[in-house]
């Protein structure tokens, strides 16, 4: 916790009083022997310094660390902590009730409270209990483990521990454990005096796993087939079908593109277009093929440096061409080239190491063991790319088979023309060859190394103009060694292989944790972007390490890991929250219930299009422009215009929506999508009125409601109740309750009266003006002209309400 005492004199005074009290002791505590009896009890179990105590002391180091020692107290290193402050010891091994550190963090005395009131989050009673137990057990502190040092749990190689045996018969009768995951989770629950929740019913389970694995809801036919399948492996068959779907790659590409900061424009003020969608398609294809994550890493970071690199491997390097490019007039090219390299360094460290290495750009890291010199050694791996900061730099041409021959001819003729520009015959043949191309040749941004590497220097205080010591490519010393073959020049390929080495303590953990987060909303380490000393420690450390080692043992297969997770009883639990669970574990860190979360921005839109029958299931290709409000792209610096796509491109999945950094698609922004200017690990999940207004009024959702109404009328029979029931099944997967049907029918009847009296409003709500395009995409629109306009308008209102239900946008 950061205790900022310098914001006003009053807080400075309080800070001085508090730190003096910590060093000298509190007279009231000494005079009255009662406070010790008020202390939280010491933890009953054996406490581990690295896992239990180190993260707590790290919260004190802003004022009691290497940079600052209030009252002479340094809690960042063993020697300083045990030595104490200016006027005595604060840790008395074996005597937690007499230790001033315990008195301070327990806050039992108003004159001895750390952190001072309003200056940070106090330790919980449980955390104070850990500190007490650690002191009572001898205050054992490994010599190599400073609070910011190599002893931190994340820098230790994962240890594969077998799960504890389960002796609870009630849990076994409930189907636990189904696999190793459940053994770890159940052991922790029983330790906490909790039991798992019952298994989710089949209807909701197939909806949950479908949304998780392919990002689309199941059809009513798929739901019925699963519910009626009595085979013991019915659920396993559903999971395997979804993992084999071509839509799997689309769903899992979305979070990866957040990490890759993928966008269709350069960013900055003018924010012009770029061509990089082939990289997005490479990610989709790689995920569908279950490319091992180590290969997935190597090809994106250094595919161009592989021996005999293929076209696909070079396209993969678009990962680090996603940096922003400043095309404004008067920019310093070197400044923005360096900015791109810095972004590549910071993104790589975040994505693969889960670290805040970026903090070391200007100075040695304050909390984690990364020096500024190590930052620029890492920087050196990316410092020799040939791209230019103010243009598209190196573009890779992607001709079709029909374009390749004329393209080769053009290259040959241009080589001749460069030597003899006056030859008319060459000019004529060149013009003819260009006509044969039959359209513009696609191209994309890729990485390309310079023939000779640039020299790299430390940037003093992060200023690229102020060069310090020269450095060579290298990695942080706290992690495993960089293996360089004799005669090899360290390169991005060297770094990529180092990142996915089985000796790396971080990469597998970081990837597994993000995957867990995608299913459960929170990772086993909640701060999935920061595994350092300022991040949270894992709630289930042994489970995290087991999954990490299993990930590597299974050949870095992402699909196998995900299959293991969704087949577990832990994942299959109902998401109901009991009062006891809400009080004991409000954020479900202990996993005593199933996951419940709002869908991502893209999934909300994809679901609406899918259930309405409008969704185009075409895979890949250039980005598209679905409807958005007029004028959002108006800019005095650019003539770029949003041109709404037609035909099925209007109904493509959200993944393919054109992404402009300075003006992202507005409905996605309402549902917390990032601008993609920088790497984003965790999207926030908010709940705002704008989201409801978007679902009610955005043209995409209005048109989806119109198409859904046509399906309800076309496929739901002639009875109002059966049409309403079909709408519920399409949107929510489940059958409605009788009371729900009654309310929907009542809504329909009330709207029908309104639209019978207002023909123009009925025509507008029914969407007849836009029906032609909708009919091209939806069989439900085929008989649209047979329906009464007022009826269709009234059912559109019902459909609009269904798409806006909390249950509809929640997994």
C-alpha positions in Angstrom: 0.0 0.0 0.0 1.3 3.5 -0.9 1.1 5.9 2.1 1.4 9.3 0.6 2.2 11.6 3.5 3.3 14.7 1.5 -0.1 15.9 0.2 -0.8 18.2 3.2 1.0 19.2 6.4 -1.7 17.6 8.6 -0.9 14.2 7.1 2.9 14.8 7.5 2.3 15.5 11.2 0.2 12.3 11.5 2.8 10.3 9.7 5.6 11.5 12.0 3.5 10.6 15.1 2.7 7.2 13.7 6.3 6.3 12.7 7.7 7.5 16.0 5.1 5.4 17.8 6.2 2.4 15.8 9.8 2.8 16.7 9.4 3.9 20.3 6.4 1.9 21.3 3.1 3.2 22.6 2.9 4.4 26.2 -0.7 3.4 26.4 0.1 -0.1 25.3 2.8 -0.4 27.9 0.7 1.1 30.6 -2.3 -1.0 29.9 -1.8 -4.7 29.4 -5.2 -5.1 27.7 -4.4 -4.4 24.0 -2.5 -7.7 23.6 -5.7 -9.5 24.5 -7.5 -7.7 21.7 -5.1 -8.8 19.1 -6.4 -11.1 16.3 -5.3 -14.7 17.1 -2.2 -16.1 15.5 -2.8 -18.4 12.5 -2.9 -22.0 13.6 -1.0 -23.3 10.6 2.7 -23.1 9.7 3.4 -19.8 7.9 5.7 -19.5 4.9 7.6 -16.2 4.7 7.7 -16.0 0.9 4.0 -16.8 0.4 2.4 -15.4 3.4 4.5 -12.6 4.9 6.5 -11.1 2.0 3.5 -9.7 0.2 2.3 -8.0 3.4 5.6 -6.4 4.2 5.8 -5.2 0.6 2.8 -3.0 1.3 4.9 -1.2 3.9 8.0 -0.5 1.8 6.9 2.9 0.4 7.7 4.4 3.8 9.9 1.7 5.3 12.0 0.5 2.4 15.2 1.1 0.6 14.2 4.5 -0.8 12.7 5.8 2.4 13.1 4.7 6.0 10.6 6.5 8.2 12.0 6.5 11.8 15.0 4.5 10.5 12.9 1.4 9.9 13.6 -0.7 6.8 11.2 -3.6 6.3 12.4 -4.4 2.9 15.4 -6.5 3.8 15.9 -9.1 6.6 18.8 -7.3 8.3 16.9 -4.0 8.5 13.6 -5.5 9.7 15.2 -7.5 12.5 17.4 -4.7 13.5 14.4 -2.4 14.0 14.1 1.4 13.9 15.9 4.3 15.5 14.9 3.4 19.0 14.6 -0.4 19.1 13.3 -3.6 17.6 9.8 -4.0 16.2 10.0 -7.8 15.7 10.7 -10.0 18.7 10.9 -13.6 17.5 8.7 -15.9 19.5 6.8 -13.0 21.1 4.2 -11.6 18.6 2.1 -10.1 21.4 5.1 -8.0 22.5 6.2 -7.0 19.0 5.6 -3.4 18.0 5.1 -4.4 14.4 2.0 -6.5 15.4 0.7 -3.7 17.6 1.0 -1.3 14.7 -0.6 -3.3 12.0 -3.4 -4.7 14.2 -4.5 -1.1 15.0 -5.7 -2.0 18.5 -4.3 1.3 19.9 -5.3 4.6 18.4 -1.8 6.0 18.9 -0.1 3.2 17.1 -1.9 2.5 13.8 -0.3 1.5 10.6 -1.1 2.6 8.0 -2.3 5.9 9.4 -6.0 6.6 8.9 -6.9 7.3 5.3 -3.4 6.4 4.0 -4.0 2.8 2.9 -5.9 -0.4 3.4 -5.2 -1.9 6.9 -4.3 -5.6 7.2 -7.3 -7.9 7.8 -7.5 -9.9 11.0 -6.5 -13.0 9.1 -3.4 -11.2 7.7 -2.4 -10.0 11.2 -2.8 -13.6 12.3 -0.3 -14.6 9.7 2.2 -12.0 10.9 1.7 -13.1 14.5 2.2 -16.8 13.6 5.3 -16.0 11.6 6.8 -14.1 14.6 5.8 -16.8 17.1 7.3 -19.4 14.9 10.7 -17.6 15.1 10.3 -14.9 12.4 12.2 -17.1 9.9 13.3 -15.1 7.0 15.4 -16.8 4.2 18.7 -14.9 3.6 18.1 -14.6 -0.1 14.5 -13.2 0.2 14.3 -9.5 0.4 10.7 -8.2 0.1 11.5 -7.2 -3.5 13.9 -10.0 -4.2 14.3 -13.4 -5.8 12.5 -15.1 -2.9 9.2 -13.9 -4.2 7.0 -16.9 -5.0 6.5 -15.9 -8.7 10.3 -16.1 -9.3 10.5 -19.7 -8.1 10.0 -22.4 -10.6 6.6 -24.1 -10.2 6.6 -27.2 -8.0 4.2 -30.0 -9.0 2.5 -31.2 -5.8 -0.1 -33.9 -5.9 -3.5 -32.9 -4.6 -4.4 -33.8 -1.0 -6.7 -36.9 -0.6 -10.4 -36.2 0.0 -12.2 -38.0 2.7 -15.5 -36.1 2.6 -18.2 -38.6 1.6 -20.8 -35.9 1.0 -18.6 -34.2 -1.6 -17.9 -37.5 -3.3 -21.6 -38.2 -3.5 -22.0 -34.8 -5.2 -19.7 -35.9 -8.0 -16.5 -34.4 -6.6 -13.8 -34.7 -7.6 -14.1 -35.2 -11.3 -10.5 -34.3 -12.0 -7.3 -33.0 -10.3 -8.6 -29.4 -10.3 -11.5 -30.4 -8.0 -9.2 -32.1 -5.6 -7.2 -28.9 -4.9 -10.3 -26.8 -4.8 -12.3 -29.1 -2.6 -9.5 -29.5 -0.1 -9.3 -25.8 0.3 -13.1 -25.5 0.7 -13.2 -28.2 3.4 -10.3 -26.4 5.1 -12.4 -23.3 5.2 -15.5 -25.1 6.4 -17.3 -24.7 3.1 -18.8 -27.1 0.6 -19.2 -26.8 -3.2 -22.4 -25.8 -4.9 -24.6 -28.3 -6.7 -24.0 -28.9 -10.4 -25.6 -26.5 -12.8 -28.6 -27.8 -14.8 -27.9 -29.0 -18.3 -29.6 -26.1 -20.1 -27.6 -23.5 -18.4 -24.4 -25.6 -18.5 -24.5 -25.9 -22.3 -25.1 -22.2 -22.6 -22.2 -21.4 -20.2 -19.7 -23.7 -22.0 -20.9 -22.6 -25.5 -20.4 -18.9 -24.6 -17.0 -19.8 -23.1 -15.6 -21.9 -25.8 -16.9 -20.3 -29.0 -18.5 -17.1 -27.8 -21.9 -18.0 -29.2 -25.1 -19.4 -27.5 -26.4 -22.9 -28.3 -29.4 -23.3 -30.6 -32.6 -24.7 -29.1 -31.9 -27.9 -31.1 -28.5 -28.3 -29.5 -29.9 -27.7 -26.0 -32.6 -30.3 -26.5 -30.1 -32.8 -27.9 -27.9 -32.4 -24.8 -30.7 -32.5 -22.3 -32.0 -35.8 -23.9 -28.6 -37.4 -24.3 -28.4 -40.1 -21.5 -24.8 -41.2 -22.4 -22.3 -40.9 -19.6 -20.0 -38.8 -21.8 -22.8 -36.5 -23.1 -21.1 -33.4 -21.7 -17.6 -34.4 -22.9 -19.0 -34.7 -26.5 -20.4 -31.2 -26.3 -17.0 -29.9 -25.1 -15.1 -31.7 -27.8 -17.5 -30.4 -30.5 -17.1 -26.8 -29.4 -13.3 -27.1 -29.2 -13.3 -28.4 -32.8 -15.5 -25.5 -34.0 -14.0 -23.0 -36.4 -15.7 -20.3 -34.2 -13.4 -21.4 -31.3 -10.5 -19.4 -32.8 -12.7 -16.3 -33.1 -13.7 -16.4 -29.5 -10.2 -16.8 -28.1 -8.6 -14.4 -30.5 -10.5 -11.6 -28.9 -8.6 -11.5 -25.5 -5.4 -12.1 -27.4 -6.0 -9.1 -29.6 -6.4 -7.0 -26.4 -2.9 -8.2 -25.4 -1.5 -7.6 -28.8 -3.1 -4.0 -28.9 -4.5 -4.9 -32.3 -6.2 -2.0 -34.3 -6.8 -1.0 -37.9 -5.3 2.5 -37.5 -2.0 4.0 -36.4 -3.3 6.0 -33.5 -2.3 9.6 -32.5 -4.1 12.7 -33.9 -4.6 11.8 -37.6 -5.0 8.1 -36.8 -4.9 6.9 -40.5 -5.6 3.3 -41.5 -3.2 0.5 -41.6 -3.4 -3.0 -43.1 -2.8 -5.6 -40.4 -6.0 -7.8 -40.5 -3.9 -10.7 -41.9 -2.3 -10.9 -38.5 -5.7 -11.2 -36.8 -6.5 -14.0 -39.2 -3.2 -15.7 -38.4 -4.2 -15.7 -34.7 -7.6 -17.2 -35.4 -6.1 -20.0 -37.5 -3.3 -20.7 -35.0 -5.9 -21.1 -32.2 -8.2 -23.3 -34.3 -5.2 -25.5 -35.1 -4.3 -25.6 -31.4 -0.8 -24.4 -32.2 1.3 -25.1 -29.1 1.7 -22.0 -27.1 5.5 -22.1 -27.2 5.4 -22.1 -31.0 2.6 -19.5 -30.9 5.0 -17.3 -29.0 8.1 -17.9 -31.1 6.3 -17.2 -34.4 4.8 -13.9 -33.2 7.9 -12.6 -31.6 10.5 -13.9 -34.1 8.8 -15.8 -37.0 10.9 -13.8 -39.5 14.1 -15.0 -37.9 13.2 -18.7 -38.1 15.2 -20.7 -40.7 13.4 -20.6 -44.1 10.6 -18.6 -42.5 7.2 -19.2 -44.2 4.8 -16.5 -45.3 2.5 -17.4 -42.4 5.4 -17.1 -39.9 6.3 -13.7 -41.2 2.7 -12.6 -40.9 2.7 -13.7 -37.3 5.3 -11.1 -36.4 2.5 -8.5 -36.9 2.1 -8.9 -33.1 4.8 -6.3 -32.6 3.8 -4.1 -35.5 0.6 -3.3 -33.7 2.5 -0.4 -31.9 1.2 3.1 -32.6 2.8 5.1 -35.4 2.8 8.9 -35.3 2.2 10.4 -38.8 1.8 14.0 -37.7 3.9 16.7 -39.3 7.1 17.7 -37.5 7.6 14.6 -35.4 11.0 13.4 -34.5 11.3 10.0 -36.2 13.8 8.6 -33.7 11.6 9.7 -30.7 8.7 7.7 -32.0 10.8 4.8 -33.1 12.1 4.5 -29.5 8.5 4.8 -28.3 7.6 1.8 -30.4 10.5 -0.2 -29.0 9.5 0.7 -25.4 6.0 -0.4 -26.1 7.3 -3.8 -27.4 9.4 -4.2 -24.3 6.6 -3.4 -21.9 4.0 -5.5 -23.9 6.3 -8.6 -24.0 7.0 -8.4 -20.2 3.3 -8.0 -19.5 2.0 -10.7 -21.8 4.6 -13.4 -21.1 6.0 -12.5 -17.7 3.1 -10.8 -15.9 5.5 -8.2 -14.7 5.6 -4.4 -14.5 9.0 -4.2 -16.1 7.9 -0.9 -17.5 8.6 0.7 -14.1 12.3 0.2 -14.7 12.4 2.4 -17.9 13.4 5.5 -15.9 14.9 4.0 -12.7 15.5 0.7 -11.0 12.2 -0.9 -10.1 11.0 0.2 -6.6 9.3 -3.0 -5.7 10.5 -5.9 -7.9 14.1 -7.1 -8.7 14.5 -5.4 -12.0 17.2 -2.8 -12.6 17.2 0.0 -15.2 20.2 -1.6 -16.9 18.2 -4.9 -17.2 15.4 -3.0 -18.8 17.6 -1.7 -21.5 19.2 -5.1 -22.0 15.7 -6.4 -22.7 15.2 -3.3 -24.9 18.2 -4.3 -27.0 16.4 -7.4 -28.3 13.8 -5.1 -30.1 16.1 -2.2 -31.0 17.2 -3.4 -34.4 13.9 -3.7 -36.2 13.8 -2.0 -39.6 10.3 -0.4 -39.3 10.1 3.4 -39.5 8.0 5.3 -36.9 6.4 7.7 -39.3 5.3 5.3 -42.1 4.2 1.8 -42.7 7.8 0.8 -43.0 8.2 -2.8 -44.2 5.1 -4.2 -45.8 4.7 -7.8 -46.7 2.8 -8.4 -49.9 0.1 -11.1 -49.8 -0.8 -11.9 -53.4 -3.5 -14.4 -54.4 -2.2 -17.3 -56.6 -3.6 -15.5 -59.7 -1.7 -12.3 -58.7 1.7 -14.0 -58.1 2.8 -14.4 -61.8 2.1 -10.8 -62.8 3.7 -9.6 -59.6 6.9 -11.5 -60.3 6.9 -10.1 -63.8 6.4 -6.6 -62.4 9.4 -7.1 -60.1 11.6 -8.2 -63.0 10.5 -5.3 -65.2 11.0 -2.7 -62.5 14.6 -4.0 -62.0 15.2 -3.6 -65.7 13.6 -0.1 -65.7 15.7 1.1 -62.8 18.8 0.5 -65.0 17.3 1.7 -68.3 14.4 4.0 -67.6 14.2 5.3 -71.2 13.1 2.0 -72.7 9.5 2.4 -73.9 9.0 -1.4 -74.4 9.8 -2.0 -70.7 7.4 0.8 -69.7 4.6 -0.7 -71.9 5.2 -4.2 -70.6 5.2 -2.9 -67.0 1.8 -1.2 -67.5 0.4 -4.3 -69.0 1.6 -6.5 -66.2 0.0 -4.2 -63.6 -3.3 -4.5 -65.4 -3.1 -8.3 -65.1 -2.9 -8.0 -61.3 -6.7 -8.0 -61.1 -7.1 -5.8 -58.1 -4.9 -4.4 -55.4 -2.5 -6.8 -53.8 -3.1 -7.3 -50.1 -0.3 -6.4 -47.7 0.4 -6.3 -44.0 2.9 -5.0 -41.5 5.6 -7.4 -40.4 8.9 -7.3 -38.4 12.2 -7.2 -40.2 15.7 -7.1 -38.7 18.4 -4.7 -39.8 21.5 -6.2 -41.4 23.6 -4.8 -38.5 22.1 -4.3 -35.0 21.8 -0.9 -33.5 23.8 0.0 -30.4 21.7 0.2 -27.2 22.4 2.5 -24.3 20.6 3.0 -21.0 18.4 6.1 -21.3 19.1 8.2 -18.2 15.8 9.0 -16.5 14.1 7.4 -19.6 15.2 10.2 -21.9 16.3 8.7 -25.2 18.5 11.8 -25.9 20.4 11.3 -22.6 22.5 8.1 -23.2 24.1 6.3 -20.4 26.1 3.0 -20.4 26.1 0.8 -23.4 24.4 -2.5 -22.9 24.0 -5.8 -24.7 20.9 -7.9 -25.1 20.0 -9.7 -21.8 17.3 -10.7 -19.4 16.6 -10.0 -15.7 19.0 -11.8 -13.4 16.2 -12.9 -11.0 14.9 -15.2 -13.7 16.6 -18.2 -15.4 19.7 -17.8 -17.6 19.6 -16.9 -21.2 21.2 -19.8 -23.1 23.2 -18.5 -26.1 24.9 -21.0 -28.4 28.5 -20.4 -29.2 28.8 -17.9 -32.1 25.1 -16.9 -31.8 24.1 -13.3 -31.8 21.3 -12.7 -29.3 18.1 -11.9 -31.1 14.3 -11.8 -30.7 14.4 -15.5 -31.5 16.8 -16.1 -28.6 14.4 -14.1 -26.3 11.3 -15.9 -27.6 12.8 -19.3 -26.8 13.9 -18.1 -23.4 10.4 -17.0 -22.6 8.9 -20.4 -23.3 11.7 -22.4 -21.7 10.4 -24.9 -19.1 12.9 -23.2 -16.7 11.0 -19.9 -16.9 9.0 -19.6 -13.6 6.5 -17.1 -15.0 5.3 -17.8 -18.5 3.3 -20.9 -18.0 1.8 -19.5 -14.7 0.9 -16.3 -16.4 -0.8 -17.9 -19.4 -2.7 -20.5 -17.2 -3.8 -17.8 -14.9 -5.3 -15.7 -17.7 -7.1 -18.7 -19.1 -8.6 -19.4 -15.7 -9.6 -15.8 -15.5 -11.5 -16.1 -18.8 -13.6 -18.8 -17.4 -14.1 -17.6 -13.8 -13.8 -13.8 -14.1 -10.9 -13.8 -11.7 -7.5 -15.5 -12.0 -6.0 -17.7 -9.4 -3.8 -14.6 -9.1 -6.3 -11.8 -9.2 -3.8 -9.3 -10.5 -3.2 -11.2 -13.7 -1.1 -8.4 -15.2 1.2 -8.2 -12.1 2.8 -11.2 -10.5 5.3 -9.1 -8.7 5.4 -8.0 -5.0 2.7 -5.4 -5.5 0.3 -8.0 -7.0 -1.9 -10.4 -5.1 -0.6 -13.8 -4.1 -2.4 -16.8 -5.6 -5.5 -18.0 -3.7 -4.8 -21.6 -4.8 -1.0 -21.7 -5.2 -0.6 -25.4 -5.5 -3.4 -25.6 -8.1 -1.7 -22.8 -10.1 1.6 -24.6 -10.1 0.1 -28.0 -10.9 -1.8 -26.5 -13.9 1.4 -24.7 -15.0 3.5 -27.8 -15.0 0.6 -29.8 -16.7 0.4 -27.1 -19.4 4.0 -27.7 -20.3 3.8 -31.5 -19.9 0.8 -31.5 -22.4 2.9 -29.8 -25.0 1.7 -26.3 -24.3 -1.7 -27.2 -25.7 -4.3 -24.5 -25.0 -7.2 -26.6 -25.9 -6.2 -29.5 -23.6 -5.9 -27.1 -20.7 -9.3 -25.5 -21.4 -10.9 -28.9 -21.7 -9.5 -29.9 -18.3 -11.0 -26.7 -16.8 -14.5 -27.0 -18.3 -14.8 -30.7 -17.5 -14.1 -30.1 -13.8 -16.8 -30.1 -11.2 -15.5 -26.7 -10.1 -16.5 -25.2 -13.4 -19.9 -27.0 -13.6 -21.1 -25.6 -10.3 -24.3 -23.5 -10.1 -23.6 -19.8 -9.7 -26.2 -19.2 -7.0 -25.0 -17.1 -4.0 -26.1 -18.1 -0.6 -25.9 -15.5 2.3 -23.1 -17.5 3.9 -21.0 -17.5 0.7 -21.7 -13.8 0.2 -20.4 -13.1 3.6 -17.5 -15.5 3.6 -16.3 -15.2 0.0 -18.1 -12.3 -1.9 -15.7 -12.5 -4.9 -15.7 -16.3 -5.2 -12.0 -16.6 -4.7 -12.4 -19.9 -2.9 -14.5 -21.3 -5.8 -17.5 -22.6 -3.8 -19.8 -21.7 -6.6 -19.7 -21.4 -10.4 -18.8 -18.4 -12.5 -21.3 -15.6 -13.3 -20.2 -12.6 -15.3 -21.4 -10.2 -17.9 -20.5 -11.1 -21.5 -17.7 -9.1 -23.3 -18.7 -6.3 -25.6 -18.2 -8.4 -28.7 -20.1 -11.4 -27.3 -23.1 -9.3 -26.4 -23.4 -8.2 -30.0 -22.6 -11.6 -31.5 -25.3 -13.3 -29.4 -27.9 -10.8 -30.5 -27.1 -11.4 -34.1 -26.9 -15.2 -33.6 -30.3 -15.6 -31.9 -32.0 -13.2 -34.4 -30.7 -15.3 -37.4 -28.7 -12.4 -38.8 -25.1 -13.5 -37.9 -22.7 -14.0 -40.7 -20.4 -17.0 -39.8 -17.8 -16.2 -42.4 -14.3 -16.6 -41.0 -11.5 -14.0 -41.6 -10.9 -11.2 -44.1 -10.7 -7.4 -44.0 -12.3 -5.5 -41.1 -15.9 -4.4 -41.6 -18.0 -1.4 -40.6 -21.4 -2.1 -39.0 -23.8 0.8 -38.4 -22.6 3.4 -35.9 -23.8 7.0 -35.2 -23.0 9.6 -37.8 -20.2 12.1 -37.4 -18.0 10.2 -35.0 -15.1 10.2 -37.4 -15.3 13.9 -38.3 -11.9 15.4 -37.8 -10.1 18.5 -39.3 -6.9 16.3 -39.5 -8.4 13.5 -41.6 -10.8 12.9 -44.4 -11.4 9.3 -43.3 -15.1 8.4 -43.3 -17.0 5.4 -41.7 -18.7 3.6 -44.6 -21.3 1.2 -43.3 -20.8 -2.3 -44.8 -23.5 -3.9 -46.8 -24.8 -7.5 -47.2 -23.5 -10.1 -44.8 -20.5 -7.9 -43.8 -23.0 -5.8 -41.9 -23.6 -8.8 -39.6 -20.0 -10.1 -39.1 -18.9 -11.1 -35.6 -17.6 -8.2 -33.4 -14.0 -9.5 -33.8 -14.0 -8.2 -37.4 -15.3 -4.7 -36.6 -12.9 -2.0 -37.8 -11.0 -0.7 -34.8 -10.0 3.0 -34.9 -7.9 3.8 -31.9 -9.0 7.4 -31.4 -12.7 6.5 -32.0 -13.4 2.8 -31.2 -16.8 1.3 -32.1 -19.1 3.1 -29.6 -21.3 0.2 -28.4 -18.1 -1.7 -27.6 -16.9 1.2 -25.5 -20.1 1.2 -23.6 -19.4 -2.4 -22.7 -15.8 -1.7 -21.5 -13.8 -2.5 -24.6 -10.3 -0.8 -24.6 -9.0 1.6 -27.2 -6.2 -0.8 -28.0 -3.6 1.9 -27.8 -1.7 -0.2 -25.4 -1.7 -3.8 -24.1 -4.7 -4.6 -21.9 -4.8 -7.8 -19.8 -8.0 -7.3 -17.9 -11.0 -5.4 -19.2 -13.1 -3.9 -16.4 -16.7 -5.0 -16.1 -19.1 -2.1 -15.3 -22.8 -1.8 -15.1 -24.1 1.5 -16.4 -27.3 3.0 -17.9 -25.4 3.5 -21.2 -25.3 -0.2 -21.7 -29.1 -0.6 -21.4 -29.6 2.4 -23.7 -27.3 0.8 -26.2 -29.2 -2.5 -26.2 -32.5 -0.6 -26.6 -31.6 1.9 -29.2 -28.4 1.0 -31.1 -29.3 0.3 -34.8 -27.6 -3.1 -34.5 -29.7 -4.2 -31.6 -32.9 -2.7 -33.0 -32.4 -4.6 -36.3 -31.6 -7.8 -34.3 -34.8 -7.3 -32.4 -36.7 -6.9 -35.7 -35.2 -10.1 -37.1 -35.8 -12.0 -33.8 -39.5 -10.9 -33.9 -39.8 -12.3 -37.4 -38.3 -15.6 -36.2 -40.8 -15.7 -33.3 -43.7 -15.1 -35.7 -42.4 -17.5 -38.4 -41.3 -20.4 -36.2 -43.3 -20.0 -33.0 -46.7 -21.0 -34.3 -49.9 -19.1 -34.2 -50.3 -18.8 -30.4 -49.0 -15.7 -28.6 -47.7 -17.8 -25.7 -45.8 -20.2 -28.0 -44.2 -17.2 -29.8 -43.1 -15.7 -26.5 -41.8 -19.0 -25.3 -39.7 -19.4 -28.5 -38.2 -15.9 -28.0 -37.1 -16.8 -24.4 -35.6 -20.1 -25.6 -33.7 -18.4 -28.4 -32.2 -15.7 -26.2 -31.8 -17.5 -22.8 -31.6 -21.1 -24.0 -34.1 -22.2 -21.2 -37.8 -22.6 -21.3 -39.7 -19.7 -19.7 -41.8 -19.9 -16.5 -45.6 -19.5 -17.0 -45.5 -16.1 -15.2 -42.8 -14.9 -17.6 -44.9 -15.9 -20.6 -47.9 -14.0 -19.2 -45.8 -10.8 -18.8 -44.4 -11.0 -22.3 -47.8 -11.6 -23.8 -49.2 -8.7 -21.8 -46.4 -6.5 -23.1 -47.2 -7.6 -26.7 -50.9 -7.0 -26.3 -50.3 -3.5 -24.9 -47.9 -2.6 -27.7 -50.2 -4.0 -30.3 -52.9 -1.6 -29.2 -50.4 1.3 -29.6 -49.2 0.3 -33.0 -52.7 -0.3 -34.3 -53.3 3.4 -33.7 -50.0 4.6 -35.2 -49.2 3.1 -38.6 -46.0 5.2 -39.1 -44.6 4.1 -35.8 -45.5 0.5 -36.5 -43.8 0.7 -39.9 -40.6 2.1 -38.3 -40.5 -0.4 -35.5 -41.2 -3.3 -37.7 -38.2 -2.3 -39.8 -39.8 -2.7 -43.2 -37.5 -0.1 -44.8 -34.5 -2.2 -44.0 -36.1 -5.6 -44.4 -34.5 -6.5 -47.8 -31.0 -6.8 -46.3 -32.3 -8.7 -43.3 -34.2 -11.1 -45.5 -31.0 -11.8 -47.4 -29.4 -13.1 -44.2 -32.3 -14.6 -42.4 -34.7 -17.4 -43.4 -37.1 -16.0 -40.8 -37.5 -12.9 -43.0 -38.7 -15.0 -45.9 -42.3 -14.8 -44.9 -42.1 -11.3 -43.4 -44.5 -9.7 -45.8 -47.2 -12.2 -44.7 -47.2 -10.7 -41.1 -49.3 -7.7 -40.0 -47.1 -4.7 -39.5 -48.6 -3.7 -36.1 -48.1 -7.3 -34.9 -44.5 -7.4 -36.1 -43.8 -4.1 -34.4 -45.3 -5.3 -31.1 -43.2 -8.5 -31.2 -40.2 -6.4 -32.0 -40.7 -4.6 -28.7 -40.9 -7.9 -26.9 -37.7 -9.1 -28.7 -36.0 -5.9 -27.8 -36.8 -6.5 -24.1 -35.5 -10.0 -24.3 -32.2 -9.0 -25.7 -31.9 -6.4 -22.9 -32.5 -8.8 -20.0 -29.7 -9.1 -17.5 -29.8 -12.9 -17.9 -29.3 -12.4 -21.7 -26.0 -10.5 -21.3 -24.8 -12.6 -18.4 -22.9 -15.9 -18.5 
